[in-house]
Amino acid sequence: MPSALESLTLERRPAWGVGMAYRPMIHKTIMRWAKLIDYLEIPAEDYVTPERRDLADNGEAMLAEAVQRFPVIGHGNYMSIGSAQEPNKAYFNEVADFCRRAPVFEYSDHLAWTRAGEETVDAFVAVPFTGLGLAASVANAKWLKRRIGIPLLLENVTYHFCFNEGSMSEAEFISRVCKEADTGIMLDITNVFINSTNHHYDPRAFISSLPADRILHCHYCGALCEHDGYYLDTHEEKTLPEIWKLLDYTLEHTALRTVTLERDSGFNPFTPVLDEMWRAKEIFLKHRSATPPADLKPTVRVAPDASAENEVPTYSQDLAHFQKVMVDMLLNPKLCSAIDKEGESALKHTGLGADERRVLATIPAKKRDRLANSIRSSRAEDERMKQQRERMKQRRTANVW
């Protein structure tokens, strides 16, 4: 039986202005305040797997109501653009199908990697800013664009550490990937603030180093400051004054056309959320018209290129091996302890070359462990959600009989 979404015939509408990341848990609230929201960003993960869909929006009835009211853009987390291995085609196909069902005008995902070998981690790991990292990211982005058949944007991520052996800066790396793959940029302004604070660089200079004409959409939200002055991206804090200033700067110096509040919690009461969107709207209208330009026209549905499904981009096996060993290290506290005591010699059994072993061994232990702890916490949360889904399934079965 087709979902409520599939029963609709809708054209893609371009997003413009100030919107928010859609969360099914606050669907009724979003619809109540629809006149104050210009568009929605739909999280693909809630709709590309039956388990998530059953928990979030079984039958896609709420999403069907939302897309009839708002222009929508799509957003995902698990494309693993920077992985030097064959794409997860099952997941890509689900995303392509989601983009077909929903009138998604554009789609974005993160310029990072989450997959290595057989392991998937719920954390964004920075791609090495090297020629090998560039080649893998460009190949995957091009493949994904063909598969989904709509414009693609790549998002900058926060990172606890990046690799000092990079042959280019982060800004240069992002710029080259987006130019060579011909994608737009989803600029997460909060991520820029967090990285610039944690790693001590000028956030405005970073933004100015990116191709201004490719910065089309942005995210903003608050950031959590820990006791040692280290910032984390939590998607639930109040937006900081420094982030508002960066939003103003970005609108003044780029082609930015949407501003998305990206929150995962903190919706009750909803008034503070509306206050943040009103403030973003004031900044947006300082630099942009309330109505989109005439050349932002609706588009008809574009059929994905089915031939791309059978293609496999070419990758460096050296980078694939490096990423696999790194994930193995992050998931193995004993190996991390051995590295702290023995240095790169603790990695000799991995088959990595001396330079690659040194790169991993010189990651500051505190920063490495922050990422490892984040991965473990995410896995524990995934297990909790899995058990919750199983309980729901059992209750449904009991009700049927």
C-alpha positions as CSV (number, residue, x, y, z in Angstrom):
1,M,0.0,0.0,0.0
2,P,1.4,3.4,-1.0
3,S,2.2,5.8,1.9
4,A,0.3,9.0,2.3
5,L,3.2,10.8,0.8
6,E,3.3,8.6,-2.4
7,S,-0.4,9.3,-3.0
8,L,0.4,13.0,-3.6
9,T,1.5,14.7,-6.9
10,L,3.6,17.7,-5.9
11,E,6.2,19.8,-7.7
12,R,9.5,20.7,-6.1
13,R,9.5,24.2,-4.7
14,P,12.7,26.2,-3.9
15,A,13.3,27.1,-0.3
16,W,14.0,30.7,0.6
17,G,14.1,32.6,3.9
18,V,14.2,31.2,7.4
19,G,13.0,27.7,8.2
20,M,13.7,24.9,10.6
21,A,14.7,21.2,10.7
22,Y,11.5,19.1,10.7
23,R,11.1,16.8,13.7
24,P,8.0,14.6,13.7
25,M,7.6,14.9,17.4
26,I,6.7,18.6,17.0
27,H,4.6,18.2,13.9
28,K,1.4,19.7,15.4
29,T,3.4,22.7,16.7
30,I,5.0,23.3,13.4
31,M,1.7,23.3,11.6
32,R,0.2,25.6,14.2
33,W,3.0,28.2,13.6
34,A,3.2,27.5,9.8
35,K,2.8,31.2,8.9
36,L,6.0,32.1,10.6
37,I,8.1,29.3,8.9
38,D,9.3,29.7,5.3
39,Y,10.3,26.1,4.6
40,L,11.3,22.8,6.3
41,E,14.4,20.7,6.1
42,I,13.4,17.0,6.2
43,P,15.8,14.5,7.9
44,A,16.0,11.6,5.5
45,E,17.0,9.2,8.3
46,D,13.4,9.3,9.7
47,Y,12.1,8.1,6.3
48,V,14.6,5.8,4.7
49,T,14.3,2.9,7.1
50,P,11.1,1.2,8.2
51,E,12.2,1.1,11.9
52,R,12.8,4.9,12.1
53,R,9.7,5.6,10.1
54,D,7.6,3.5,12.3
55,L,8.7,5.4,15.4
56,A,8.7,8.8,13.8
57,D,5.8,8.9,11.3
58,N,4.3,5.6,10.4
59,G,2.6,5.8,7.0
60,E,4.2,9.2,6.4
61,A,0.9,11.0,7.1
62,M,2.5,13.9,9.0
63,L,5.1,14.4,6.3
64,A,2.5,14.4,3.6
65,E,0.7,17.2,5.5
66,A,3.9,19.1,5.9
67,V,5.1,19.0,2.3
68,Q,1.8,20.3,1.1
69,R,2.2,23.3,3.2
70,F,5.9,24.1,2.9
71,P,8.7,24.0,0.4
72,V,11.2,21.3,1.6
73,I,14.9,20.5,1.3
74,G,16.3,17.1,2.3
75,H,19.2,16.4,4.7
76,G,21.1,13.2,5.6
77,N,23.8,11.9,7.9
78,Y,25.1,8.7,6.6
79,M,26.3,9.1,3.0
80,S,29.9,9.0,4.3
81,I,31.1,11.1,1.4
82,G,34.7,10.8,2.6
83,S,34.9,7.0,2.7
84,A,37.4,5.4,0.4
85,Q,35.2,2.3,-0.2
86,E,32.2,1.3,-2.2
87,P,29.1,3.3,-1.3
88,N,26.4,1.7,0.8
89,K,24.1,1.2,-2.2
90,A,21.1,0.0,-0.2
91,Y,21.2,3.2,1.8
92,F,21.8,5.4,-1.3
93,N,18.8,3.7,-3.0
94,E,16.6,4.4,0.0
95,V,17.6,8.1,-0.1
96,A,17.0,8.3,-3.8
97,D,13.6,6.8,-3.3
98,F,12.9,9.3,-0.5
99,C,13.9,12.2,-2.8
100,R,11.5,10.8,-5.4
101,R,8.6,10.5,-3.0
102,A,9.0,13.9,-1.4
103,P,9.1,17.1,-3.4
104,V,12.7,17.7,-2.2
105,F,14.3,20.6,-4.1
106,E,17.8,20.0,-2.9
107,Y,19.6,17.5,-0.8
108,S,22.6,17.9,1.6
109,D,24.9,15.6,3.6
110,H,28.1,16.0,5.5
111,L,31.6,16.2,4.1
112,A,33.0,13.6,6.5
113,W,33.1,9.8,6.8
114,T,31.2,7.4,9.0
115,R,32.0,4.0,7.4
116,A,35.2,2.0,7.2
117,G,35.3,-1.7,6.4
118,E,32.3,-3.3,8.0
119,E,32.0,-0.7,10.7
120,T,29.7,2.3,10.8
121,V,30.1,4.9,13.6
122,D,27.6,7.5,14.7
123,A,30.1,10.3,14.5
124,F,31.5,12.5,11.7
125,V,35.2,12.0,11.3
126,A,37.2,14.6,9.4
127,V,38.5,13.5,5.9
128,P,42.2,13.9,5.6
129,F,42.8,17.2,3.7
130,T,45.0,15.5,1.1
131,G,44.8,14.5,-2.5
132,L,43.6,11.0,-1.6
133,G,40.8,12.5,0.7
134,L,39.9,14.9,-2.1
135,A,39.6,12.2,-4.8
136,A,37.4,9.9,-2.6
137,S,35.1,12.8,-1.6
138,V,34.7,14.0,-5.2
139,A,34.1,10.6,-6.6
140,N,31.4,9.9,-4.0
141,A,29.7,13.3,-4.4
142,K,29.5,12.9,-8.1
143,W,28.1,9.4,-7.8
144,L,25.5,10.5,-5.3
145,K,24.4,13.5,-7.4
146,R,23.6,11.1,-10.3
147,R,21.9,8.7,-8.1
148,I,19.4,11.1,-6.5
149,G,18.9,13.3,-9.6
150,I,18.7,16.6,-7.7
151,P,21.2,19.3,-6.6
152,L,23.6,18.2,-3.8
153,L,25.1,20.3,-1.1
154,L,27.9,19.3,1.3
155,E,28.1,20.4,4.9
156,N,31.2,21.3,7.0
157,V,31.3,19.3,10.2
158,T,32.8,19.7,13.7
159,Y,35.8,17.6,14.5
160,H,37.7,16.8,17.7
161,F,40.9,16.6,15.6
162,C,42.0,16.7,12.0
163,F,45.1,15.3,10.5
164,N,48.2,17.6,10.6
165,E,49.6,15.8,7.5
166,G,47.0,17.5,5.2
167,S,48.4,19.1,2.1
168,M,45.7,21.8,2.1
169,S,43.6,23.8,4.7
170,E,40.1,22.8,5.6
171,A,38.6,25.7,3.7
172,E,40.7,24.8,0.6
173,F,39.7,21.2,0.9
174,I,35.9,22.0,1.1
175,S,36.3,24.5,-1.8
176,R,38.0,22.0,-4.1
177,V,35.6,19.2,-3.4
178,C,32.6,21.4,-4.1
179,K,34.1,22.9,-7.2
180,E,35.3,19.6,-8.7
181,A,32.1,17.7,-7.8
182,D,30.0,20.8,-8.7
183,T,28.0,20.9,-5.5
184,G,26.7,23.6,-3.3
185,I,27.7,24.3,0.3
186,M,25.5,23.8,3.3
187,L,27.4,26.0,5.7
188,D,26.8,25.0,9.3
189,I,27.6,28.3,11.1
190,T,27.6,26.8,14.5
191,N,30.2,24.3,13.4
192,V,32.3,27.1,12.1
193,F,32.1,28.8,15.5
194,I,32.9,25.6,17.4
195,N,35.8,24.6,15.2
196,S,37.3,28.1,15.2
197,T,37.0,28.3,19.0
198,N,38.3,24.8,19.7
199,H,41.1,24.9,17.2
200,H,41.9,28.6,17.3
201,Y,41.3,30.2,13.9
202,D,39.4,33.1,12.5
203,P,35.9,32.1,11.6
204,R,35.3,35.0,9.3
205,A,38.5,34.3,7.4
206,F,37.4,30.7,7.1
207,I,34.0,31.7,5.6
208,S,35.7,34.2,3.3
209,S,38.0,31.5,2.0
210,L,35.0,29.4,0.7
211,P,33.5,30.0,-2.7
212,A,30.8,32.6,-1.9
213,D,28.5,31.7,-4.8
214,R,28.3,28.0,-3.6
215,I,27.2,28.8,-0.1
216,L,23.4,28.5,-0.6
217,H,22.0,27.1,2.7
218,C,23.1,27.2,6.3
219,H,22.4,25.7,9.7
220,Y,22.5,27.5,13.0
221,C,21.8,26.6,16.6
222,G,23.5,26.9,20.0
223,A,26.6,25.2,21.3
224,L,27.4,23.7,24.7
225,C,30.5,25.0,26.4
226,E,32.2,22.5,28.8
227,H,34.1,23.4,31.9
228,D,37.4,23.6,30.1
229,G,36.1,26.0,27.5
230,Y,35.7,23.3,24.9
231,Y,32.5,23.6,22.7
232,L,30.2,20.7,21.6
233,D,27.5,20.6,19.0
234,T,24.4,19.5,20.8
235,H,21.5,20.8,18.7
236,E,19.6,22.0,21.8
237,E,21.3,25.1,23.2
238,K,20.4,28.7,22.9
239,T,22.2,30.4,19.9
240,L,25.2,32.4,21.1
241,P,25.9,36.1,20.2
242,E,29.0,35.1,18.3
243,I,26.9,32.8,16.1
244,W,24.4,35.5,15.3
245,K,27.3,37.7,14.2
246,L,28.6,35.0,12.0
247,L,25.2,34.6,10.4
248,D,25.0,38.3,9.7
249,Y,28.5,38.2,8.2
250,T,27.6,35.1,6.0
251,L,24.5,36.8,4.6
252,E,26.5,39.9,3.7
253,H,29.3,38.1,1.9
254,T,27.8,35.0,0.3
255,A,24.9,33.8,-1.9
256,L,23.1,32.3,1.1
257,R,19.4,31.9,0.5
258,T,18.1,29.8,3.5
259,V,18.8,29.9,7.2
260,T,17.8,26.7,9.0
261,L,17.4,26.4,12.8
262,E,18.7,22.9,13.5
263,R,17.4,21.6,16.9
264,D,16.8,18.1,18.1
265,S,15.2,19.0,21.5
266,G,14.3,21.9,23.7
267,F,10.9,22.5,22.1
268,N,8.8,22.9,25.2
269,P,8.0,25.7,25.6
270,F,8.2,26.6,21.9
271,T,8.4,30.4,22.5
272,P,12.3,30.4,22.6
273,V,12.4,28.6,19.3
274,L,10.1,31.2,17.7
275,D,12.2,33.9,19.2
276,E,15.3,32.5,17.6
277,M,13.6,32.2,14.2
278,W,12.3,35.8,14.5
279,R,15.9,37.0,15.2
280,A,17.2,35.0,12.2
281,K,14.5,36.5,10.1
282,E,15.5,40.0,11.1
283,I,19.1,39.3,10.1
284,F,17.9,37.7,6.9
285,L,15.7,40.6,5.9
286,K,18.6,43.0,6.5
287,H,20.4,41.5,3.5
288,R,17.7,39.8,1.5
289,S,14.2,40.4,0.2
290,A,11.3,38.6,1.8
291,T,10.4,37.1,-1.6
292,P,12.8,34.9,-3.6
293,P,14.3,36.2,-6.9
294,A,12.5,35.3,-10.1
295,D,15.2,32.9,-11.2
296,L,14.4,30.6,-8.2
297,K,11.7,28.8,-10.1
298,P,10.0,25.5,-9.2
299,T,11.3,22.5,-11.0
300,V,9.6,19.3,-12.2
301,R,10.7,16.0,-10.8
302,V,14.1,14.8,-12.1
303,A,14.5,11.1,-12.6
304,P,17.6,9.7,-11.0
305,D,20.2,8.1,-13.3
306,A,19.6,4.4,-12.7
307,S,22.8,3.5,-14.5
308,A,24.8,5.0,-11.6
309,E,23.6,2.3,-9.3
310,N,25.9,-0.2,-10.9
311,E,28.9,2.0,-10.9
312,V,31.6,1.9,-8.3
313,P,34.0,4.9,-7.9
314,T,37.7,4.2,-7.8
315,Y,39.4,4.8,-4.5
316,S,42.9,4.6,-2.9
317,Q,43.3,1.3,-1.1
318,D,45.8,3.1,1.2
319,L,43.2,5.6,2.4
320,A,40.6,2.8,2.8
321,H,43.1,0.8,5.0
322,F,44.0,3.9,7.0
323,Q,40.3,4.7,7.7
324,K,39.6,1.1,8.7
325,V,42.5,1.0,11.2
326,M,41.5,4.3,12.6
327,V,37.9,3.1,13.3
328,D,39.4,-0.1,14.8
329,M,41.5,2.1,17.1
330,L,38.6,4.2,18.2
331,L,36.5,1.2,19.1
332,N,39.4,-0.5,21.0
333,P,40.2,1.2,24.3
334,K,43.1,-1.3,24.9
335,L,44.7,-0.3,21.7
336,C,44.4,3.3,22.6
337,S,46.1,2.7,25.9
338,A,48.9,0.8,24.1
339,I,49.4,3.7,21.8
340,D,49.7,6.1,24.7
341,K,52.4,3.9,26.2
342,E,54.3,2.7,23.1
343,G,53.5,5.2,20.4
344,E,53.3,4.2,16.8
345,S,54.9,0.8,17.4
346,A,51.6,-0.3,19.0
347,L,50.2,-0.1,15.4
348,K,52.8,-2.2,13.6
349,H,50.4,-5.2,13.5
350,T,47.9,-3.2,11.4
351,G,50.0,-3.2,8.2
352,L,50.0,0.6,8.0
353,G,53.2,2.3,6.8
354,A,55.4,4.2,9.3
355,D,54.0,7.6,8.3
356,E,50.4,6.5,8.7
357,R,51.1,4.9,12.1
358,R,52.8,8.1,13.2
359,V,49.7,10.2,12.1
360,L,47.4,8.1,14.3
361,A,49.8,7.8,17.2
362,T,50.2,11.6,17.4
363,I,46.5,12.4,17.7
364,P,46.2,14.0,21.1
365,A,44.8,11.4,23.5
366,K,42.2,13.7,25.0
367,K,40.8,14.7,21.6
368,R,40.9,11.1,20.4
369,D,39.1,9.9,23.5
370,R,36.4,12.5,23.1
371,L,35.6,11.1,19.7
372,A,35.8,7.5,21.0
373,N,33.5,8.3,23.9
374,S,31.0,10.0,21.5
375,I,30.9,6.9,19.3
376,R,30.3,4.6,22.3
377,S,27.5,6.9,23.6
378,S,25.9,6.9,20.2
379,R,26.0,3.1,20.1
380,A,24.5,2.8,23.5
381,E,21.7,5.1,22.4
382,D,21.2,3.1,19.2
383,E,20.8,-0.1,21.3
384,R,18.3,1.7,23.5
385,M,16.3,2.7,20.5
386,K,16.5,-0.8,19.1
387,Q,15.0,-2.2,22.3
388,Q,12.3,0.4,22.2
389,R,11.4,-0.5,18.7
390,E,11.3,-4.2,19.7
391,R,8.9,-3.4,22.6
392,M,6.6,-1.4,20.2
393,K,6.6,-4.4,17.8
394,Q,5.7,-6.8,20.6
395,R,2.9,-4.5,21.8
396,R,1.5,-4.3,18.2
397,T,1.6,-8.1,17.9
398,A,-0.1,-8.5,21.2
399,N,-2.9,-6.1,20.2
400,V,-3.5,-7.9,16.9
401,W,-4.0,-11.2,18.7
